[in-house]
């Protein structure tokens, strides 16, 4: 999935213009229960104003609270001026960028603001990829890293009429081995299915029912 497929479009985003005071920006953050907001100049992206940066800058300033909040604008404390997305990135690569930051803006080649991707959006997409919110049986196993192993896994699942909810693979430290986590709908033939996997060289690590 690409960033453009999961972003919140600009018309649905909370934004502030560059001359918005920090008092007004904080009001928007509180009202919408968010931690950051894109700062714009018209439709042009300038950066992101976050609750954390507003507080941090206040403690580093020599102004009173009222003076600080009403005389400083979001443009003055905005960050991530050059840290943004353009929509064609795969969403997995945004996870580290959003680990300690609430959102990233999506812009076009002229820096026109198109929308945002939030940390919660990315986490929700990962939950969907793992089938977290659907009941089933999660099977973790390892397989030798050889051509055709995923195809063979699919053949076995098809033979047993397994409905695969999610399938995720991970690299092991040993480059000849790959760890696989598959979630399938719960059926009475799960023992026969996993036995067949083991016969075909897939080593079962764990089997857990998610309700």
LINHU-V139928 format. One record per run of one state. SS is the DSSP state (H for helix, E for strand, C for the rest). FROM is the first residue (numbers start at 1). TO is the last residue. If there is no record, write none. Layout:
ss	from	to
SS	FROM	TO
SS	FROM	TO
This chain:
ss	from	to
C	1	1
E	2	2
H	3	6
C	7	7
E	8	9
H	10	12
C	13	14
E	15	17
C	18	20
E	21	21
H	22	32
C	33	35
E	36	41
C	42	43
E	44	50
H	51	60
C	61	64
H	65	71
C	72	72
E	73	73
H	74	77
C	78	78
E	79	79
C	80	84
E	85	85
C	86	89
E	90	90
H	91	97
C	98	102
E	103	107
C	108	111
E	112	118
H	119	129
C	130	135
E	136	144
C	145	148
H	149	159
C	160	163
E	164	171
C	172	176
E	177	184
C	185	189
H	190	199
C	200	202
E	203	210
C	211	211
